[in-house]
Amino acid sequence: MSILINKNTRLIVQGITGRDGSFHAAKMKNYGTNVVGGTSPGKAGQTVEGIPVFNTVKDAVRATGANTSVIFVPAPFAKDAMMEAADGGIKLIICITEGVPVIDAVEAQRYIRMKGAQLIGPNCPGLISPDESMVGIMPTNIFRKGGTGVISRSGTLTYEVVYNLTQAGLGQSTAVGVGGDPVVGLYFEDLLQMFEDDPDTDSIAMIGEIGGDAEERAARFIKEHVTKPVAVFVSGRQAPPGKQMGHAGAIISSGSGTAAEKIAAFEAAGVPVANETSEIPELLKKQLNR
């Protein structure tokens, strides 16, 4: 099994006629993702890599039965795209777009929840259930099907960790990049619960970073609700206070959000913390007795 996406996922690509949308639509389709359509206002009737284009999400859902959407539109239009997806009946929305204003993300997230849908992102690489479906911009060649669930705030560190897991013989059930903005959709606690409930996930790798208190909350959640082995890496150990590092959400302010505080929270919860991403497979194997 996997979480969120699988072979039954029916995907539409919002912004499919743009440079990024068309490029990644082709990559997702070639991986085996069931890309059933795309949207681009005023371009209904066209095709991109054999994928039909519709004017609106509602039109696409009506014609294809799509249940998932991935968004490749410029930041000024991302809020409208996310809300249109939820309004059109999409139940899982993945927003790849970076640079989305925080207030736009807040408004979109609230509307999506009101519609009973789920959001991943914005500013994320998407997610993949190896050999089943990939939605986003993941480098599929490093992933292998297996039992380790991956949750990460960082795209590139996701790839480092997954490469090391695969090399160590630990395949992945699903890997999710939650995004590095201050406000995003599904986050650590949501996904930890999903992996805990997934019978085919036997362990969890988490990648956190400085800024906010999501990791501290995740540590408490793991201690109270997660029974499966977990290993964590926290980036940004050398980041100075007040300095934004990479992501809009990766900033230490008012003496909080430091890597040291996050690491201490995980250690207090009994969760092993890697000094380097390459250590995660061994930390998991020790708990799995492999």
N, C-alpha and C positions, 0 to 999 in steps of 0.2 A: 504494500500500500504506500501511500504518500499523503501529504496534506495539501489542501487548496487546489492543486491542479493535477490532472492525470490524463489518461488517453481519452476520457469522455469530455474534456474541456473543449468548448467551442468558442474560439477566439475571434474578436474583431480588432482591427488596428485603427485607432483614431489618428488621422493625419497620415494616412497610408500613401498619399501621392507626393508627400514631401521627401527630401533627401534621406533623412534618417528613417522615416516611417517605411519607405519602400525598401531600403537596404535591409533593415532588420526584419521586415515582414518576410522577405525571401529567406533569410537565415532561419527564422523560426519554422517556416514551412518545410524547409529542407531537413530540419532536425526531426520532423515528424509531428510537430504541433498541428492540431486541426484548426488552421486559420481559415475561417469560413467567410470572412468579408472584411471590408475596411470602410472608413468614412472620410469624405472630403466634400464640404458643401459646394454644390454646383457641378460636381463631377460624376454624378450618378450615371451608371451605364458603362463607365470605363472599367478596365481591369489592370491590375498590377501583379505581375508574375502569375497570371491566371486567377487572381483573387478578385471577386467582384467588388466594385466600389459603390457605396450608397451615399446619399446626401446627409442622412441623419442616423443616429444610433437606433432610434425607434424603427426606422425603415429596415436597418440591417438585422435587428432582432426579429422583426416580423418575418423577414424573408429567410433567415438562416437558423433561428433558434439559438443564437449566441447567448452564452452565460457569463463570459469573461471579456474584458476589454483592456487593451494596453494603449497608453497615450503617448504620442510623439508629436506634440504641438508646441509652439513657442510659449514661453512663460506667461505672457499677458493673456493668453487664451486658455491656459491650463485649468483654471477654476471652472470656467464654463464647460470645458470638455468633461471634467470629472462629474459635475452636476448633471450634465446631459446623459452621461452613461448611467448614472443611478436612476434618473427619471425615465430612461428608456428600458429599464428592466434588467440591466446588467447587475449581477450579484457579487462579482469580484472585479475590482478596478485597480489596475497597476499603472501608476503615473511615473514615467521615466524622466520627465521634464525637470531640469534643474533651474534654480533662480526664481521659483514661485514665491511671491510675497507671502509672509507668514499669515497675514490677515486673510488672504485668499485660501490658504490651506485650512485655516480654522473654519471658515464658512463652508468650504467644500466637505470637510470631514463631518461637520454637524449635519449637513444635508444628506450625505451618504448614509450615515447611521440612521437618520430618520426614515430613510427609504428601505432599511433592512439589508443594506449591502455592506461590503467590506472593502477597505482601501489599503493598498500597499504603496508607499511613497508619500509625497513626491521625492524627486532627486534620489532615485534608487536604480539598481541594475536589474530588478525584477526577481524572478524565481525560476527554479528548475526542479522537476522530478525526473531524474535520469532515466532514459529509455522510454519515457512516457510523454512529457511535454516540457517545453521551455517558453516562458513568456518574459521577454525583456532583451537584455544585451549580454547574457552570460556566454563565456567562452566554453562551448559544450564539450570540447575534446578532453578537458581535464576531469570531467565528472564520470563517476561509475555508480551503477545502481547498488544500493546496500542499505545499512541500517542506521547510519548516523545522520541526524537532523542538524542542519546548520542555520544559525541566525546571526546576522551581522549588520552593524551600522556602516561598515566600510565595504565598498565594492572590490577594490584591489586586494584588500586583506582577505576577503572571502576567497578569492582565487588562490592566494597563497596557502590558506588553510586547507582548502579542498584538494589542491595539488598534493600537499603532504599527506592528507588522509588517504587519497587514492594510492599513492606510492607505498603507503604502509598497509594496504589491503583493506582499508575501511571505506567501503562505498557509502553513498549518501541516499537517504530516503527522499528528502527534499531540502534544498538550500534556498534561503530567503534573504534578500538584501532589503532591510527595512527602510533604508534611506538615512541621510545624515543631516536633515533639516531639523530645526527646533520643534516643528509640529509635523507629525506623520501619522499614518493610519495604524494598522496592526503593529504591535510592538512586542518587546521581549515577553511580557507576561502572557499575552494572547497566544503567541506562538509556542511558548513553553508548554502551555496547557494542551495545545493541539498535538504536539509531539508526545507528551505524556500519554495522551489518549490513543495514539496511533499504535496498533499492535506490531507493526513492522519496523518501528523506530526503536532501537535498543540503546541509543546513547545520543548525547546532544553536545555540539560544539558551539560556543558563543564567542563573538568578537565584539567587544565594546570599545568605547573611546571616551576621552575627556568631554566634559560638558553635561549639564543637567544631572538628574538623579535616577535615570532609568536603570542603570546597572545596580544601584543600591536597592531599588525596589525589586529588581529581578532576583537578587541574592536572597532577599527575604522570601520571595515567592518560591524559589527552588527549595529552600529549607523546609517550608511548610507544605508544599504540594507536589514536588517532583521526586519520584522514586528512582528514576533512571540515572545512569552515570552522566555527569556534566563536566566539561573542562572549558576554561575561559582564557581568553587573551584580551588584555586592555591596552590599547595604544595611547600614546601621548604622555609617556612617563616623564619626558624632559620638557614638556610644554610649560612656558612661563605664565603666571597669572595674567589675565587680561588679553592674552594673545589668541586670536582665532587660528585654528590649525586645520586647514583643509575644508571641513564642512562648516556650514553656517551654524550648526548646533554644537560644534566642537570648540567651545570657549569656556575657560574657567573664569568665573566672576564671583565677587563677594566671598572669596575664600572657600567656595564649594565647587564640586565637579572635577576635582583632581583625580588623576590616575591612582594615587596612593589611597585616597578615600574609597575608591571603587574596589581596588584590590583587597583592602582591609575588610570591606563588607562581604566579599565572596569568601575570603578565608574564614571569617567569623561564622559563615553559614556552612563551612566544611566543603566548599567547592574549590578544587585545585586550580591554581592560576599559573599559566605558562609564562615564562620569561621571554620566550620567542615563539612565533607561530609554529615553528617546526616541532615544538614539544607537545602540541596538543594530541597527536595520535598516540603517543606513549602514555600520556596521562589517562586517556580513555581506555587503552588496552589494559592498563593495570586494574582499572575498575571492572572491566569486562572479564578479567582473568584469562587474557589471551596471550 
